[in-house]
Amino acid sequence: MTTVRDGYDVVVVGGGAAGLGGALTLARARRSVLVVDAGEPRNAPAGHVHNYLGREGTPPGELLAVGRAEVAGYGGEVVSGRVVSAEPVGAESASNPRGFRVRLADGRSVAARRLLVATGLVDELPEVPGIVEQWGRGVLHCPYCHGWEVRDRRIGVLATSPFSPHQAQLFRQWSSQVTLFLHTEPEPDEGTSERLAARGIAVVVGEVAAVESAEEGVTGVRLTSGAVVDCDAVVVAPRFTARADVLASLGVAAVDTEVGGQVVGSAVKVDASGATSVPGVWAAGNVTDPRGQVLGSAAAGLAAAAAINADLLEEDTRLAVAEYRNGRAAFSAADERAMSERVMGERRHGV
């Protein structure tokens, strides 16, 4: 079990792109920061990260390893563990600011002045045999993440919602060989059928029994009738469920999120800076935005971290003014360090 000291400016829950992006920004701002990472990145099954300027094609694990090293290089700490809950501690006042106590599944706990929750989401896949085994490789959902890799190949789209014909149209951008499997969805209306036909998208009626694959990847889609349609990749629409248990323990609930009028999952509502409805708690990444890609999630972590630092700065200044009014002629770095220790414990200042 890794030992962590009890008292940080910020505890970051989640060590993906959003969490590490926020932690790096905070560490560079000379804040003491701890990242608690459960080690369950959403994109772990994928071979590479795409659309990340400067790191196109980087394996997900490599990107996270580099990010952890960068955070550590500025004095931040990263530990493995699962945060199960958080609770506010202290009374909000000028002399006694409110903080939080974060509890881990292994019994450890740690105090923080502020929280950044970047726990991501879970992709809930259609219950069709063969999908889970090929998820992130031959079974896909995002054309911007995987479209180039399956360009000009035979792509099947498994219909699970009224949004599926739009998915088929999207993947048609990358291949002229796209088939929409209606599965359990009704046949499209006349207008939708015309749009599909106009772009050469085939429509197959009948429930899908399984996605078939071999060592090289997906080979086809088998219907309950026994017929098999050859495919090189299959597109599905997961339900994006926010990992929001930690936020729920603080009274922040995930709500339904929609795309084109269709509920596609859940997410936590935040303002433009990532602030939640609980003062002192921010969230960033897929837990707030199901459609956010890796680069956008890292940027959201940075934005939230900047807002957290500004909030801490206001608190630091308020405490400094209180000390100043009590007769201190000047507020030195040593004074600030001593004051911060009284509030939350030892704080890293590069000395």
Summary of the structure (lengths in Angstrom):
residues: 351
radius of gyration: 24.1
end to end distance: 27.1
largest distance: 85.5
contacts: 1202
relative contact order: 0.17
helix: 30%
strand: 27%
